[in-house]
């Protein structure tokens, strides 16, 4: 099975921008610091438990990007 080319960090960053969620607000809800949020943005892959936490914060389905092979063009 061919692996989908998904850069989840870029997708998370894009969704945050679209929803108007600041890095500070996201970091507060994720219980981390701003530096860690920037680290998340750089990640191509993410643990499923972290993906689920982020989905709840952003109120969106991030798993769809892996299933459908969607990406933000990167």
C-alpha positions in Angstrom: 0.0 0.0 0.0 1.4 3.4 -1.0 1.8 5.9 1.9 -0.1 9.1 1.6 2.0 12.2 1.4 0.6 14.2 4.3 2.4 16.9 6.3 0.1 17.0 9.3 2.0 19.9 10.9 1.2 22.1 7.9 -2.4 21.0 8.0 -2.8 21.8 11.7 -1.2 25.2 11.2 -3.6 25.9 8.3 -6.7 24.9 10.2 -5.6 27.0 13.2 -5.3 30.0 10.8 -8.6 29.3 9.2 -10.4 29.1 12.5 -8.6 32.1 14.0 -7.0 30.1 16.8 -3.9 31.7 18.1 -0.7 29.8 19.0 -1.1 31.0 22.6 -4.7 29.7 22.8 -3.8 26.4 21.2 -0.8 26.0 23.5 -3.0 26.7 26.6 -5.6 24.1 25.5 -2.9 21.5 24.6 -1.1 22.2 27.9 2.2 23.0 26.3 4.3 26.1 25.5 4.4 28.0 22.3 7.7 26.5 21.3 6.1 23.0 21.3 3.3 24.3 19.0 5.9 25.4 16.5 7.5 21.9 16.8 4.1 20.3 16.0 3.9 22.5 12.8 7.2 21.0 11.6 6.1 17.4 12.0 5.1 15.3 9.0 3.8 12.5 11.3 2.2 12.5 14.7 1.2 9.9 17.2 -2.5 9.0 17.1 -3.1 10.0 20.7 -1.8 13.4 20.0 -3.8 13.6 16.8 -7.0 12.9 18.7 -6.1 15.6 21.3 -5.6 18.1 18.6 -8.8 17.1 16.8 -10.7 17.9 19.9 -9.1 21.3 20.3 -9.6 22.2 16.7 -13.0 20.6 16.4 -12.1 18.9 13.2 -11.3 15.5 11.6 -7.6 15.3 10.9 -7.6 11.6 10.2 -9.4 12.3 7.0 -6.2 13.8 5.6 -4.5 10.4 5.9 -7.4 8.4 4.7 -8.2 10.6 1.6 -4.6 11.6 1.0 -5.5 15.3 1.3 -2.7 17.8 1.9 -2.2 21.5 1.9 -0.1 21.4 -1.2 3.3 21.0 0.5 
